[in-house]
Amino acid sequence: MAEGLSIVRGACGHDCPDTCSWLVEVSEGRARRLYGDPSHPFTRGTLCAKVNHYLERVYHPERVLYPLRRDGRKGEGRFRRISWQDAMSEIAERWQEIISQEGAEAILPFSSAGNQGLIHHSSLDQRLGAVLGFSRLERNICGAVAHQGLSATQGNGIGINPEDLIHSRFIVLWGTNTIVTNLHLWPVILEARSRGAKIVVVDPVRTRTAEAADWHLAVRPGSDTVLALAMMHVIIRDGLVDRDYIDRHAVGFSQLADHVAGFSPESASEVTGLGKEVIERFAREYAQAQPSLLRPLIGLEHHRNGAMMFRTMACLPILTGAWRYRGGGLCRSTGAFQFSMLNMDKLLLPEHQRPGVRTLNMRDLGADLLSDRLAPPIRSLLVYNSNPAVSLPNQNLVRQGLKRDNLFTVVHDLFLTDTARFADIVLPATSQIEHLDLVPSWGHHYVTMNRPAVAPLGESVPNTELFRRLAAALGRSESWLFDSDETLLRSALQTEHPMMQGITYESLLEKGYQHLNHPEDWRPFAEGGFPTRSGKAELYSESLQDAGQDALPSPGEIRRGRRNQLQLISGKTLHYLNTGYSHMERHSRREGILQIRINSADADERGLCSGQLVRVFNELGEVEAVCEVSDVVQRGVAWAPFGGIADAANVQRHVNCLTPEEPTDWGGGSGFYDTFIDVESIPEDRGDRAGFGALEDPAGWGDDSCA
């Protein structure tokens, strides 16, 4: 090691299942190099196309390093520098005025998964909001729908260890573009293939992962439940069920068998767009090739029937007994699993929560900001770990709400995001290499400590320090509102959970990361043990019936647009993470202008061709985009990237101006993918295409969009 050079262990805090372990080389107080930890069994020394250049983000010249006050109209993005003392005094004065006039519920802290470190995602912010009685936020736009859908069948969202996919022999990547959005799982899948596994992708779009798979089933958007029901029809009809497993570990088999008799492959073919023979073959191969594994992530839950999709899918490994085998069953997010092992009560102190305080769904922010029935109205918004002006549905409504003159908005972020441009006060936030945190993963079974590698740049502070300063400015004196980051982490690690034994603050500081403490051959439901009301997997669910939902798996509400409308699917790309990295020239150059992909038959009907500037619109809004004609998108479907896309004039264009905030069947999510659009050409003299680039990898589209 060069003289004066130190290496600091850390972990990526982005909203991504890979939760990479990284190493930062530091000299003279500056991070010189950041790279994947070669010793980490999942990271394997590699980072994604975005995080490979994370230090450019840390040291970017446009980073916010000092508190700012708005100096112009909301949305203009004009600010002037102020001191932290002035910022805290102004926030405290405005909040105290609002509390005296409207009550504390008129203040809404708004955050999401922009930082997924344990204490910078949820800790002192929750404590302060609880004791003051701020409106609570239901942060269920991603994850909760899938979790509740799975729980309706199996009692929770637990799946197998993702590294155990190497033991699988039939892997179904259902609604996930693994190569783009879960890069480090792909080598595990390739190893499984080398051992004889077949890789199947179920996705409306022929993504990069679908291209690399052994078989791609281009199902129509939203019809996944019908496909799963038809698979069950074949599995039961052909005697491919594991009766011993069902008899011992499930309830409701006879009701399910009678129910799915009405979902023949012939009838399902009309709904799904898949041939009868394809459905028959898929069902038989899935049931007979054990261990078989279903791998869904985020894409499915962004339909109106998203929870029912997961509830229905979860019945398949019950019928086949796939949970018996190592590498069999289902594998989704490991996030809730890891958080359940931590002492979250010790961290969040829910005993200080004021009773009766309202909860608002983040999905409905635009409507809530403009509501004349919400009592009290939202008078102040504190935004951190989020960019709601882009990431929420019905973007135009959200932005209209953010423009309210009587809304006092504070944003804590690294950059002047779309939301920050509407703020009254902008406060500088630290990057991941500038603060301490513990980073549980939602894509593997390692817990990782993130150590600060360099001092905070400028006057930036982490989320925890922001809330300590807010508590002081508001005159609070409770000691637990001022706990240090180390104290907070130690509190969460004070757990008796057997899988966390031996994982301590000290051991994580020393080792950097540790694997959950469970047997190597860990099969969560091999012998049943489902945490449902009945104690068994519920193919028929009385709990759902009591909640007013279908007791049996059902198609749910499958949306279709007006005649000739296209269904819009949006997804992540290689170089953007939602809106993150969109300001960086390296990444914006590779992604280019907003493009929309449509099938050649749909293009012919509209007289469109590749490279043409088009108007994409519906009743909620419109954007201009460059058309790309490609048969990797099936007829009736359009695909566009989600995230921060800027054109040559630096005008932001986002597909969420087209998406409705319609709720999912249950779970509190939003049907982003039940968006229907029209596309028409724009005269050449209306658009200046100078400087517009094309997407670097037309097949590398993701569909695991998260807010």
VOFI-259358 format. One record per residue: residue in one letter; x, y, z of N, C-alpha, C in turn. Coordinates in steps of 0.2 Angstrom, whole numbers, plus 5000, padded with zeros to 4 digits. Layout:
aXYZXYZXYZ...
This chain:
m500449945000500050005000500450065000a500350114996500750174995500750215002e501250245004501350285010500750335010g500450345016499950395017499250375014l499150315011498550285008498250235013s497550255015497250205019496650175015i496350115017495850085014495250075019v494650105017494050105022493550065019r493250015023492749975020492050005021g491649995016490950025016490449985012a489850015011489349975007488950025004c488750014998488250054994487550054997g487350114998486650125001486150134996h486250124990485750134985485150084985d484550104982483950054982484050004977c484449954979484649894974484749834978p484549774975484649714979485349694980d485749724977486449694977486849724983t486649774986487049804992487749784992c488149814987488849804986489249824992s489749784993490249794998490849834994w491049884996491549924993492149944997l492749964994493349984997493450054994v493650104999493850164997494550184999e494950204994495650214995495650294996v495950315002495950385004496650405005s496850465003497450495005497350575005e497750605010497650675011496950695012g496550655015495850675016495350675010r495650645005495150644999495150564997a494550544995494450484992494750474985r495150434983495550434977495250374973r494950324976494750264972494250234976l493750204972493150164975493050104971y493050044974492949984970492649934974g492349884970492049824974492549784978d492249754983492749714988492749644985p493449634983493549564980493449504985s493449524991493349464996492649454998h492149494996491449484997491149434992p490849384995490649324991490049344986f489749394987489149414982489449474978t489749524981490049574977490549554972r490949514974491549484970491949534966g492049594969492549644967492249684961t491649674960491349714954490749764957l490749824953490149864955489749884948c489249914949488849924943489049984939a488749994933489050044928488950114932k488450124936488350184940488850194945v488950144950489350154956490050154955n490250124949490950124947491250194947h490750244946490950314945490650354951y490550324957490250354963490650414965l491350414965491750474967491550534963e491450524957491250584952490650614955r490150574958489550604961489750634968v490150614972490350644978490750714977y491150714972491550774971491250814965h490650804963490350834957490250914959p490450954954490451024955489751054957e489251024955488551044956488251024963r488650984967488450964973488251024978v487751014981487551064986487951054993l488351104995488751095000488651145006y488151195005487951245010487251255010p486951275016486151285016486051345011l485451335008485151385003484451405004r484351465003483651495003483451514996r482751494995482551514988482551584987d482751604981482851674979482451684972g481851664971481451674965480851634966r480551624960479851584961480051514962k479551474965479651404966479651364959g480151324958480251284952480851324948e481051384949481551414945482251384947g482351364953482951344955483451394956r483251454959483651504960483751514968f484351504971484451504978485051544980r485151564986485751604988485951564995r486551574996486851535002486651575009i486451535014486351555020486751515025s486751525032487051485037486551435039w486851385042486451335046486051365051q486351415055485951445060485351475058d485451515052484851545049484351495046a484551445043484151395041483751365046m484051345052483751305057483251355061s483451415061482951465065482351475060e482451485054481851495050481351435050i481651375049481251315049480851305056a481251315062480951315068480351365069e480451425067479951475067479351465063r479451435057478951425052478551365055w478851315057478551255060478151265066q478451305071478051325077477451365075e477451405070476851445068476351405066i476551355061476051305058475751265064i476151235069475951195074475351235078s475551295080475051335084474451355080q474451355073473851375069473451315067e473851265065473451205062473551135065g474051135070474251075073474851045069a475250995073475850965070475650925064e475050895063474950855058474950895051a474950955051475050995045475750995042i476250965046476850955044476950875042l477250865036477350805033478050785031p478450745035479050725033478950675028f479350685022479250635016479950605014s479950545015480550505013480450445010s480950415006480850345003481450315004a481650274998482250234999482850264995g482950324995483550354992484150344996n484150325002484650295006484450245010q484650185009484450125012484850095018g485250145020485650125027485150125032l485250085037484750075043484550145046i485050175049484850235053484750295049h485050305042484850355038484250355034h483950295034483350275031482750295037s482850265043482350275048482650275055s482650325058482950325065482750385069l483150435069482950495073482450535070d482350525063481750565060481150535062q481050465063480450435066480350455073r480850465077480750485084480550555085l480850595081480650665081479950675079g479750645073479050655071478550625075a478750565079478250535083478150575089v478650605092478550645099478150715097l478250735091477950805089477250795086g477150735084476450715081476350735074f476950745070476950755063476450705059s476250715054475850665050476350615048r476150545048476550495047476450475039l476950445036476950425029476950355028e476550335024476450265022476950255016r477550225017478050215012477950145008n477450135005477250075002477250064995i477550114992477550124984477950064981c478450034985478749974982478949924988g478749864987478949814992478349784996a477949834998477349815003476849774999v476749784993476249754989476449674988a477049674986477349604985477349564992h477549594997477649565004476949545006q476449585005475749565008475449515003g475549514997475349464992475649394994l476249394995476549324997476349305004s476249355009476049335015475349305015a474949325011474249295010474249225009t474749195006474849125005475249095010q475849125011476349085015476549125022g476149175024476249205030476749265031n477249265026477749315026478049315019g478549365018478849365012479449335011i479649285016480249255016480349205010g480949205007481149165002481849125004i482049094999482749055000483249105000n483849085002484449125001484649134994p484649194991484849204984485449164982e485949154986486549114984486349044982d485849014985485648944984485348934977l485248984973485048974966485448934963i486148924965486548874961486348804961h485848794966485648724967484948714963s484648764960484048764957484148724950r483648694947483648664941483148694936f482748734938482248774934482148844937i482448894934482448954937481949004933v481449024936480949074932481049144935l481349184931481449254932480849294930w480349304934479649324933479649404934g479649444929479549514929480149544932t480749524931481349554933481949544928n482249604927482849604922483449604926t483649544927484149524932484849554930i485049554924485649574922485749654923v485249684922485249764923485149784930t484649754934484449774940484649734946n484949674945485249634950485849594948l486349644945486949614942487249564945h487349564952487749514955487449444956l486749444955486449374955486549334949w486749374943486749344937487349284937p487949294940488449244940488149184944v487749194949487449134953487049094948i486649134944486149104939486549064934l487149094931487549064926487848994929e488049004935488348934938487748884939a487148904940486648854941486548824934r486548864929486448844922487048794920s487648804922488248764921488148694924r487648694929487548634933486948594930g486648624925486048594922485448634922a485448694925484748724926484548764920k483848764919483548804913483348864916i483448924912483348994914482749014910v482149034913481549054909481449124912v481249164907481049234909480349244907v479949274911479249294910479249364910d479149394905479149474904478849494898p478449554898478149574892478649604887v479249614889479749644885480349594885r480649594879481249554878481849594880t481949584887482449624890483149594888r483649624891484349594890484349524894t484049524899484049454903483649404899a483049424896482649384892483049354886e483449404883483949384877484449324879a484649334885485149284888484849224891a484249214892483949154895483849104890d483649044892483448984888482848994885w482349024888481649034886481349094888h481049134883480649194885479949184884l479549204889478849204888478549274889a478349294883478149364882477449374884v477249374891476649374893476349444892r475649454891475349524891475349554898p475549614899475549654905474949644909g475049624916474449614920474149544920s474349504915473949444915474349384918d474849404922475249354925474849304930t474349334933473949284937473649234933v473349254928473049204923473549144921l474149164920474649114918474749074924a474849094930474949054936474349014937l473749034936473148994937473148934932a473348954926473348904921473848844922m474448874925474948824927474648774932m474348804937474048764942473548714939h473148734935472648694931473048634928v473548644925473948584922474248544927i474548574932474948534937474448484941i473848514942473348474946473048424941r472848444935472548394930473048334929d473648354928474148294926474448264932g474248274938474448234944475148254946l475348314945476048334946476148364953v475648364957475648394964476048354968d476348384973476648344979476148334984r475748284984475148274989475348264996d475948234997476248235004476348295007y476648345003476848405006476148445007i475748445002475048485003474648455009d474648395009474248365015474448385022r475148385022475448405029475548475030h475648515024475848585026475348645022a474748625020474348665016473648655018v473248715017472548705018472148735011g471548705010471248735004471348704997f471648644997471848614991471248594987s470748564990470148544986469748604983q469748664987469448724984469848754978l470448754979470948774974470848734968a470848664968470748624963470148634959d469548644962468948654959468948724955h469348774959469348844956469748844950v470348814949470748824944470548774938a470048734939469848694933469548734928g469348804930469048844925469548884922f470248874923470748914920471148864915s470848844910471248804905471748834901p472248804899472748834895472448874889e471948844886471548874880471248944882s470948944888470649004890471149054892a471649034895472249074897472649104891s472649064886473049084880472749154877e472049164877471749224875471949284879v472049274886472149324890472949344890t473349294890474049304891474449314885g474149294879474449304873474949244872l475049204876475449144875475049084872g475349044868475048984865474848934870k474348894869474148844873474648794875e475048774869475648734870476148754874v476248824874476848854878476648854885i475948864887475748864894475848794897e475548744893475648674895476348654896r476748664892477448644892477848684898f477648744899477948784905477748754911a477048744912476848714918477148644920r477248604915477448534916478248534918e478548574914479348584915479448614922y479048664924479148694931479048644936a478448604935478348554941478748494941q479048474935479448414935480148424936a480448484935481148494936481348524943q481448474947481548504954482248504956p482548544959482148604962482048654957s481348684958481148734953481148804958l481248854955481348914959480948974955l480549014958480249074956480649134958r480849174954481149234956480849304953p480349324957480049394955480349444960l480349504957480649564961480049614961i480249674958479749734959479249744954g479449724948478949734942478249724943l478149664945477449634945476949674950e477249704955476849734960476549804958h476849824952476649894950476049894945h475649834946474949834943474449834948r473849854945473249864950473149794954n473249734951473149674954473849644956g474249684958474949664960474949624966a474649634971474649594977474349524975m473849514971473549454969474049414965m474449454961474949414957475449374962f475649414967476149374971475749324976r475149334978474749284981474649224977t474549234971474449174966475049134965m475549174963476249144962476449104967a476349124974476649094980476249024980c475749014977475348944977475748894974l476148914968476448864964476948814968p477448844972477948804975477648764981i477048784983476648744988476348674984l476048684978475848634975476348574973t476948604971477448554968477948534974g477848564980478248544985478948564984a479048624980479748644978480148664985w479748684990480048714996480548654999r480348594998480748535001481448544999y481648564993482348554990482748614991r483348604992483848664992483848694985g483748764985483748794978483048794976g482548764979481848764977481348814981g480848834978480348874981480248944978l480348994982480249064979480849104982c481049154979481549204981481449274979r481249314984481149384982481549424986s481349474989481749524993481849495000t482549505002482749485009482749535014g482449595012482449655016482049655023a481449635022481049625028481349575033f481549515030481849465033482449495038q482949535035483449555039483249605044f482749655042482549705047482149665053s481849615052481549575057481949555062m482649545061483049515066483449575070l483349635068483649695071483149715077n483349745082482949775087482649845085m482149845080481849905078481549945083d481249905088480849945093481349985097k481949955098482449995102482750055098l482750045091482950095087482450155086l481850135085481350185083480950215089l480950175095480550195101479850215099p479450165097478750175095478350195101e478550185107478150205113478050275114h478450315110478350395110477850415105q477650365101477150385095476550415098r476350475096475650495099475050465096p474550445099474050405097473550445092g473250415087472750445083473050495078v473750495077473950535072473850505065r473650545060473450525053474050495050t473950445045474450425040474250435033l474750465029474550485022474950435018n474650415012475050375008475450415003m476150395003476550434998476350434991r475950384989475650384982475250444981d474950464986474350514985474650584986l475250604986475550664988475250724984g475250714977474950764973474250784975a473850734976473150744978473050774985d473450754989473450774996473750854997l474250864993474450934993473950984990l473450964986472951004983472250994986s472250954991471550934993471250994997d470651004996470251055000469851025006r469950955007469550915012470050895017l470750895016471150865021471250915027a471050895033471050935039471550905044p472050945046472251005043472650995036p472651045032473051035026473751035027i474151005022474851005023475151075022r475451095027475751165026476451165026s476751105027477551105027477751035025l478251035021478450965018479250965019l479450915023480150905023480350845019v480750845014480950795010481650775010y481750715011482450685012482450615009n482950585006482950515004482450504998s482250564995481750554990481750614985n481450604979481350654974480650654971p480150664976479450654974479250684967a479550744965479350774959479450734953v479850684954479950634948479650564950s479750544956479750474957478950444958l478550494960477850474961477450484955p476850444955476350444949476050514949n475750524943475450584942475850644943q476450644940476950694942476750774941n476250784936476050854935475650874941l475250834944474850854950475350864956v475850824957476350834962476650904961r476950914955477250984954476751034955q476151034954475651084955475651094962g475651044966475551054973476251084976l476751064974477451094976477451164975k477051194970477051264968476651304973r476351274977475851314982476251364986d476051424985476451484989476351474997n475851444999475751435006476051365009l476451335005476751275007477551285008f477751275014478451285016478851215015t479251215010479551155009480351155010v480551105014481251095015481551035012v482051035008482350975005483050965008h483250905010483950885012484150835006d484650865003484950814997485650834995l485950794991486650814988486650864982f486050864979485950904973485350934972l485350984968484651024967484250984963t483850934966483450884962482850924959d482450884956481850914953481350944959t481350904964480950924970481350984974a481950984974482351044978482251104974r482051104968481951174964481351204966f480851164970480251194972480351214980a480951204983480951214990481051284992d480951294998481051365001481751365004i481951305007482551295010482851225008v483551225005483851165003484451155008l484551095011485051085016485551035013p486151035014486650995011486750925014a486650875011486750805013487350775012t487550725016488150685015488050635010s488650615007488650555003488750495007q488750435004488850365008489550365011i490050395007490650385010490850435016e490350475018490450525023490150515029h489750455030489450445036489450375038l489250355044489250295047488550265046d488550195045487850165044487950085044l487450055045487349985044486949975038v487049925034486649925027486449855027p485849835029485549775028485349765020s485349705018485249695010484549665009w484249685003483649655001483749604995g484449584994484649544989485049484991h485349484997485749434999485749425007h486149385010486049375017486749395021y487049455018487549485022487349545024v487549565031487449625034488149665033t488149725031488749765030488749825034m489349845036489449905040489749955035n489550015035489750065031490150115035r490850125034491250165038491350235034p491350285037491450355034492250355032a492350365025493050365023493350435023v492950485022493150555022492650595026a492950655028492450705032491950735027p491350755030490850785026491150845022l490950845015491150905011490750965013g491051025013490751085014490451085021e489751095021489351095027488851045027s488950995023488450935023488450895029v487850875031487750835037487250775035p487350715038486950655037486250665040n485750625038485050635040485050635048t485450595051485350595058485550655061e486050685059486250755062485750805060l485450805054484950855053484450855058f484150795060483650785065483850805072r484450795073484750815080484750895080r484850925074484850995074484151025074l483750995071483051015071482751005078a482850955081482650945088482851005093a483551015092483851075096483451135094a483351155088483051215086482351225088l482051165089481351165091481251165099g481851165102481851165109481751105113r481851045110481750985113482350965117s482250935123482750915127482850835129e482350795126482450725127483150695124s483450665129484150645127484150595121w483550555120483550505115483450535108l483350595108483250635101483950655099f484450645103485150665101485650615101d485350545101485850495101486350495095s486950475097487450475091487350415086d487650415081487550365076487750295078e488350295082488550235085488050205090t487750255094487250235099486650205095l486450235090485850205086486050135083l486550125081486750065078486850005083r487150025089487149975094486449955097s486050005097485349995099485049945095a485049945088484749905083485049835084l485749835085486049765086485949735092q485649765097485449725103484849685102t484949625099484449575097484649505099e484149475101484249405103484049355097h483949375091483749335086484349285084p484249225084484749175083485249185077m484949215071485249225065485749285066m485649325071486149385072486649375078q486649315080487149305086487849305083g488249335086488949345084489049405079i488549435077488549495073488449555077t489049585079489049645084489349705080y489249765084489549825081490249815080e490649785085491349775085491549725079s491149675079491349625073491249655066l490749695066490649725059491149775057l491349815063491849865061492549825059e492649775062493249735061493249695054k492649665053492649625047492349655041g491949705042491549745037490949715035y490849655035490249615033490249545036q489549525038489549455040488849425037h488949365036488349325034487849305040l487249305038486749285043486949225046n486749215052486949155056486449095055h486449065049485949005048486348955045p486048895045486448835042486548845035e487048815032487248825025486648795021d486348745023485748715019485148735023w484948795022484448825025483848835021r483248795022482648795018482048815023p481848875022481348905027480748865027f480448835022479848805023479848725021a480448695021480448625019480048585023e479948605030479448565034478848605036g478648645032478048685033478248745038g477848755043478048805048477848875045f477348875041477048945038476748985044p476949045044476649085050476049125048t475549085046474849105044474349095050r473749115049473249105054473149025056s473248985050473148915051473748875053g474348915052474948875053475148835047k474848845041474948805035474948855029a475248835024475148875018474348875016e474148935014473448945014473248955006l473048905003472848904996472148934996y471748925001471148965002471249005008s471149065008471349115014470649145017e470549125023469949155026470149225028s470849235029471049305031470849355025l470949335019470849375014470049385013q469749335014468949335014468749385019d469049385025468749425030468949505028a469449515024469649575022469349605016g468849565014468449585008468749565001q469349525001469649504995469449434993d469649414987469549344985469949294990a469549244992469849194996470349144992l470249144986470649094982471049144977p471549114974471949154969471549174964s471549234961471149254956471449304951p471249314945471549354940471649424943g471149454947471149514950470949564944e471049624945470849674940471349684935i471249664929471749664923471549724919r471949784919471749844915471849834908r471449864904471549874897471349944895g471749974890471550044888471050044883r470950104881470450114875470750084869r470350074864470550044858471150084855n471650044853472250074850472750104855q472550114861473050134866473550084867l474150104869474750064871474750064878q474950004881475150004888475850014889l475950064894476650094895476950054901i477550024899477949994904478650034905s478750054911479450094912479850054916g480550064915481050024919481650064920k482050034924482750064925483250044919t483750084919484250074914484950074917l485450054913486050044916486450094919h486250164917486650214919486350264924y485650254925485250294930485050254935l484950284941484550244947484050294948n483450284946482850324946483150394943t483150444948483450514945484150524947g484450474951485150484953485650474947y486150514946486650504941486450544935s485750564934485550594928485850664927h486150694932486550764931487250754929m487450694929488150674927488250664920e488750704917488750704909488950634907r489350594910489550524908488950484907h488450494912487850444912487350474907s487250544907486750564903486950564895r487550564894487850554887487650484885r487650434889487550364887486750344887e486350384891485650374891485250414885g485450474885485250514879484550544881i484150564876483450594877482950534879l482450554881481850504882481650474876q481750404876481450364870480950324872i480550304867479950264868480050204863r479950144865480050084860479350064859i479150054853478550024851478649964846n478149924845478149864841478149894833s478349854829478349884822477649884819a477249834821476549844819476149904822d476249924828475949984831476250044828a476950044826477250094822476950104815d476850054812476550054805475850084805e475450064810474750094811474750164812r475250194815475350264817475750304812g476050264807476450304802477050324805l477350284810477950314814478550264812c479150294813479750264811480350284816s480850244817481350254822481650324820g481850354826482150414825481650474825q481050464824480550514824480350544830l480250614831480050644837479250634837v479050604843478350594844478050624851r477450634851477050654856476750594860v476950584866476650534870476250564875f475550544875475050574880474550534882n474150554887473550534889473250584893e472650574897472250624900472650654906l473250634908473650654914474150704911g474450694905474950734903475250714897e475850744895476150724889476950734889v477250704885478050714884478150704877e478750734875479050724869479550674869a479650624865480150574865480350554858v480850524857481150494851480850424850c480550404845480250344844480750294842e480750234844481150184842480750124841v480750094834480350044832480749974834s480449934838480849874839480349814841d480449754838480049704840480249664847v480649694850480849664857480249684862v479849734859479249754863478649724859q478149684863477649654859477149704857r476649684853476149734850475649754856g475549814856475049844861475449864867v476149864867476549884873477049934871a477149984875477650024874478150024880w478750044879479250044884479650104884a479750134890480150194891480550194897p481150224898481550224904481250264909f481250244915481050284921481650324924g481550384926482150414929482250484926g482850514927483050574925483250584918i482850604913483050604907483050684905a483650714902483650784900483750784893d483450834889483550834882484150884881a484250904875484750944873484751014876a484151044878484051104881483951094889n484151034891484151024898483451024901v482951014897482251004899482150934902q481850934908481750864911481150834908r481150774906480650734904480550664908h479950654910479850594914479250564913v479250494913478650464911478050464916n478250484922477750484928477250544927c477350584922476850634921476250594917l476350534916475850494912475550444917t475850424922475550374927475050394932p474550354933474050374938474250344945e473950384950474050364957473550314959e473250274955472750224956473050174961p472650154966472950104971472950034969t473349994972473349924970472849884974d472749824973472149784976472249784983w472849774986472949794993473649804994g473949825000474649835001474849905000g474349954998474550024998474950044992g475050004987475550024981475150064976s475450074970475150114965475250074958g474750074954474750034948475150074942f475750084943476150124938476050094931y476150024931476149994924475449984921d474950004924474250014921474150084918t474650104914474650164911474550154904f474050194901473850184894473950254890i474350244884474550304881474350304874d474350364871474350374863474950404861v475150384855475750404852475650434845e475850494844475750524837476450564835s476550574829477050604826477050684828i477650714828477650784829478050804822p477750864819478050894813478850904815e479250894810479950904811480150974813d479751024811479951094812479851104820r479451064823479351074831479851054835g480351004833480850974837481550984835d481951004840482651014838483050954841r483250904837483550844839484250854840a484550914839485250914840485550894847g486050854847486350824853485950774856f485450744853485050694856485450624855g485550584860485850524859485350464859a485650404858485250344858485450314864l484950274867485150224872485750184870e486250174875486850134873486650064872d486250034876486049964875485349954875p485049954868484349944868483949884871a484349834872484049774876484149774883g484549824886484649824893484249864897w483549854896483049894900482849854906g482749884912482549854918481749864918d481449824923480749824925480649824932d481149834936481149834943481049904946s480649944943480650014945480450024952c480750064955480650084962480650154963a480250184968480150254969480850284972
